[in-house]
Amino acid sequence: MSHPDRTADLASIQQVLTAIVRAWDAADADAFGRAFTDDASYVTFVGTVYRGRADITESHRALFRAFTKGTRMVSETVATTFLGPDTAVVVGRGDTVKGDRRPALSKIQTYTLVREPDGWRVAAFHNTRRRPLLETIQFRFAPGTRPAVR
């Protein structure tokens, strides 16, 4: 079974993720929101759920003025899986930081992207804080729970 060449799609998806980082770094809520579909869902690491581009945009406008003021986003893609011609799931690591230090990337993030007529957008985002100590304990006492790929 042959698989389609996804090089262009991967590049377009990376452009979306890069645009999110740039918007965060510039504290530009409007640019941040444009990366999401009109009906996107956005789950923060504290469990808050935002629904729709407008809610995501306005919550980030407030966030950029408060808790994340002056921060920059650091992220890396772990894996991209296509679920069809117009849907992709990206799993990555990320964090926010002030200054020039490189953070430990304490969050695991899942983006579900869909192709819209004008390009790829995020339809769902979920952010989870890693708990390395708890992982270590779990893996020690239940080695079969260790993922094959980390």
C-alpha positions as CSV (number, residue, x, y, z in Angstrom):
1,M,0.0,0.0,0.0
2,S,1.5,3.3,-1.0
3,H,1.2,6.4,1.1
4,P,0.8,9.9,-0.4
5,D,3.7,12.3,-0.2
6,R,2.9,14.6,2.8
7,T,5.9,16.8,2.5
8,A,3.9,19.9,1.5
9,D,1.2,19.2,4.2
10,L,3.9,18.7,6.9
11,A,5.5,22.1,5.9
12,S,2.1,23.8,6.0
13,I,1.3,22.3,9.4
14,Q,4.7,23.4,10.7
15,Q,3.9,27.0,9.4
16,V,0.7,27.0,11.5
17,L,2.6,25.8,14.6
18,T,5.3,28.4,14.0
19,A,2.7,31.1,13.6
20,I,1.3,30.1,17.0
21,V,4.7,30.5,18.6
22,R,5.3,33.9,16.9
23,A,1.9,35.1,17.9
24,W,2.5,34.1,21.5
25,D,5.9,35.7,21.6
26,A,4.4,38.9,20.2
27,A,1.5,38.7,22.6
28,D,-0.8,39.0,19.6
29,A,-4.1,37.4,20.5
30,D,-5.6,38.1,17.1
31,A,-2.8,36.3,15.2
32,F,-2.9,33.5,17.8
33,G,-6.7,33.0,17.3
34,R,-6.3,32.9,13.5
35,A,-4.5,29.6,13.8
36,F,-7.7,28.0,15.1
37,T,-11.0,27.0,13.4
38,D,-14.1,28.9,14.1
39,D,-15.4,26.1,16.4
40,A,-12.0,24.9,17.8
41,S,-11.7,23.6,21.3
42,Y,-8.7,24.5,23.5
43,V,-7.9,22.8,26.8
44,T,-5.3,24.3,29.1
45,F,-3.1,22.4,31.4
46,V,-5.2,23.5,34.4
47,G,-8.3,22.0,32.7
48,T,-10.0,25.2,31.4
49,V,-11.9,24.6,28.2
50,Y,-12.4,27.3,25.6
51,R,-14.7,26.8,22.7
52,G,-14.4,28.7,19.4
53,R,-11.8,31.0,17.8
54,A,-13.4,34.1,19.5
55,D,-13.2,32.6,23.0
56,I,-9.6,31.4,22.4
57,T,-8.6,34.8,21.1
58,E,-10.2,36.8,23.9
59,S,-8.9,34.5,26.6
60,H,-5.4,34.9,25.2
61,R,-5.8,38.6,25.0
62,A,-6.4,38.7,28.7
63,L,-3.7,36.0,29.4
64,F,-1.1,38.0,27.4
65,R,-1.8,41.0,29.7
66,A,-1.5,39.0,32.9
67,F,0.0,35.6,33.7
68,T,2.0,35.1,30.5
69,K,3.0,38.8,30.0
70,G,6.6,38.9,28.7
71,T,6.9,35.1,28.1
72,R,7.9,33.3,25.0
73,M,6.8,29.9,23.8
74,V,9.2,27.0,23.1
75,S,8.0,23.9,21.4
76,E,9.0,20.9,19.4
77,T,7.1,18.3,17.4
78,V,7.3,14.7,18.6
79,A,5.1,13.1,15.9
80,T,2.6,14.0,13.2
81,T,0.0,11.4,12.2
82,F,-2.4,11.9,9.3
83,L,-5.9,10.6,9.9
84,G,-7.0,11.2,6.3
85,P,-6.3,13.7,3.6
86,D,-7.5,16.7,5.6
87,T,-6.9,15.8,9.2
88,A,-3.6,15.5,11.2
89,V,-2.7,15.0,14.9
90,V,0.5,16.6,16.1
91,V,2.0,15.6,19.5
92,G,4.6,17.9,20.8
93,R,6.4,19.2,23.9
94,G,6.4,22.8,24.9
95,D,6.6,25.4,27.6
96,T,6.7,29.1,28.2
97,V,9.6,31.0,29.6
98,K,10.8,34.4,30.5
99,G,14.3,35.5,29.4
100,D,16.7,33.4,27.4
101,R,16.9,30.2,29.3
102,R,15.8,27.0,27.6
103,P,13.0,25.3,29.7
104,A,12.7,21.6,30.3
105,L,9.5,21.5,28.1
106,S,7.3,20.4,30.9
107,K,4.1,20.2,28.9
108,I,2.8,17.6,26.4
109,Q,0.5,19.1,23.7
110,T,-1.8,17.5,21.2
111,Y,-3.0,19.5,18.2
112,T,-5.7,18.2,15.9
113,L,-5.5,20.1,12.6
114,V,-7.9,20.2,9.7
115,R,-7.5,21.5,6.2
116,E,-9.8,24.4,5.5
117,P,-10.2,26.0,2.1
118,D,-7.5,28.6,2.9
119,G,-5.1,26.2,4.7
120,W,-4.5,24.1,7.8
121,R,-6.0,25.2,11.2
122,V,-6.1,23.8,14.7
123,A,-9.5,22.3,15.4
124,A,-8.6,21.0,18.9
125,F,-5.7,21.6,21.3
126,H,-5.0,19.9,24.6
127,N,-2.1,20.8,26.9
128,T,-1.0,18.6,29.8
129,R,1.8,19.2,32.3
130,R,4.3,16.4,32.6
131,R,5.0,14.9,36.0
132,P,8.4,13.3,35.6
133,L,8.7,12.2,39.2
134,L,5.4,10.4,39.0
135,E,6.3,8.9,35.7
136,T,9.6,7.6,37.1
137,I,7.7,6.0,40.0
138,Q,5.1,4.5,37.7
139,F,7.7,3.1,35.3
140,R,9.7,1.6,38.2
141,F,6.7,-0.2,39.8
142,A,4.9,-1.0,36.5
143,P,7.6,-1.3,33.8
144,G,5.0,-2.3,31.2
145,T,3.6,1.2,31.3
146,R,6.8,2.7,29.9
147,P,6.0,4.0,26.4
148,A,8.0,2.5,23.5
149,V,8.7,6.0,22.2
150,R,9.5,8.9,24.6
